Amino acid sequence: MAEDARTYDLVVYGATGFVGRLLAGYLAEHAPPEIRIALAGRSRERLEEVRRALPSGGRDWALVEADSTDPASLDSLAGATRVLVTTVGPYARYGLPVVEACAKAGTHYADLTGEVLFVRDAIERCDAVAKETGARIVHACGYDSIPSDLSVFLLGRQAAADGAGGLRDVQLIAALRGGFSGGTIDSMRAQVEALQADPARRRVVGDPFALSPDRAAEPDTRQPRDAGMPAQTPDGRWTAPFVMAPFNTRIVRRSNALQDWAYGRGLRYGEVMGTGRGPLGAVTAAGISAGLLATVSAMSLAPTRALLDRVLPAPGTGPGESVRENGWFRMVVDATAEDGRRYRATAAGSGDPGYKATAVMLGEAALALALDGDRLPDRAGSLTPATAMGEVLVERLRAAGHTYEVAAV
């Protein structure tokens, strides 16, 4: 379809959900007035409610009814817009028909998934089609996994510019303050259920190169474990397993492979959560490790999963405004290049990372796809934030108040 035949520049699908509302609010405040935006979801009544609550910039946006269980409605929606951004998860349950519709229509797509199995399935079903139609299918455009992906992108580029060779050992230490996400919990639950339905897929989840475009071409490089016990860094900081590491690390490795291993064939990349120094840091690390193990174990059994459902946040819910406003994230990524030189990248921002900060990340990613096409890398297919938008997205996020820095150390 010709670009001038599209009715909209950007559609927010799932606008009535918790994150969808935050994203719509961000775009209403920050999108240029000339961009044609629509809100999409199953209920027109609820869409009208969302629109009435928006800042003035979004109160005349169009409304479109669409349902992930109705392929015809998704085909119509994808064909009507240049960019579709979706917050409808868990993506393993609801996402594949949306990706398929966008790939077929040549519509650029962005989501917030943190689900390895969903991304693997989307690659297998839609990558080739999207390459033919020119669609950029960009997964992981929120706190999963933009800070990780762009930090390593900047590190790799700096090491290459300095003639230091590829990256060798890279570790991200995350620190954050924020609330619990009902959507994230539901995504974890959906992945556990998928593994129980098909135990053979455990090999996919456990493979550090599960999202590689060419698994056989990946180097035989031992990767850091995604889960483990509390540990201490050489400078005395305590760390715990990072719940997002099993997804983020695979996105970063896919970015490396999609760029012909531009970060280095011997890249070893891992992520942990920083918990501080001294006895308090050690106790916090132990508590996080035990809590994460207990949650995953409880989700694996139907009776305990039912008990968790009573106490964990429900899908479509999230923290209150005070928590969202007072949250923050800071990710420090240390890297050693092949010639021994060391670099450090920092990604940071204000606001609850899974909500307020994610609305900024997803909003700017959507605007980059809609407005900056002539400056984006010449790629199509199943992509990552770094390979689809790279420096353009870094510039947008810096302008939005987030920090992305890299320096030799």
Number of C-alpha atoms within 10 A of each C-alpha: 12 7 13 9 11 17 15 23 23 26 28 27 28 24 28 27 21 20 25 25 22 22 26 29 22 20 24 20 14 15 18 12 11 7 13 18 25 23 25 25 23 18 14 16 13 14 22 16 11 21 25 13 13 20 14 12 15 23 14 12 17 16 20 19 16 21 19 18 12 10 15 13 17 22 18 14 25 27 22 21 25 27 30 30 29 27 24 26 23 23 26 19 15 15 20 18 19 25 31 22 23 29 30 19 23 28 29 27 29 27 25 28 28 27 25 21 21 20 24 17 14 23 21 13 16 21 22 15 21 26 18 13 18 19 26 28 31 28 27 23 28 25 25 24 27 26 31 26 27 26 26 29 23 23 29 24 18 19 24 17 10 10 12 17 21 23 30 19 18 21 18 26 21 24 18 19 16 19 17 17 21 18 24 22 19 20 21 18 17 19 21 19 16 16 17 14 10 10 12 10 13 14 11 16 20 13 14 21 22 21 25 22 20 12 13 9 9 15 13 9 10 11 16 16 15 20 18 13 12 23 17 17 10 7 7 12 16 25 28 28 26 23 16 18 24 22 23 27 25 23 31 29 24 25 27 24 23 19 11 11 19 18 27 19 17 19 24 19 26 23 28 25 22 27 24 18 17 11 10 12 20 19 16 19 24 19 14 20 20 15 12 16 14 12 15 14 13 16 22 16 13 11 10 13 16 12 12 15 15 9 8 13 19 16 18 17 14 20 18 9 11 10 18 21 17 13 20 20 21 20 24 22 24 22 27 24 24 18 13 12 15 20 20 21 24 23 21 21 24 19 23 26 26 26 27 24 24 24 27 27 28 25 26 26 28 29 23 19 28 20 15 14 14 8 13 17 14 12 16 23 23 29 25 26 28 31 26 26 24 18 18 19 24 26 14 18 19 15 11 14 12 21 19 19 16 20 14 15 11
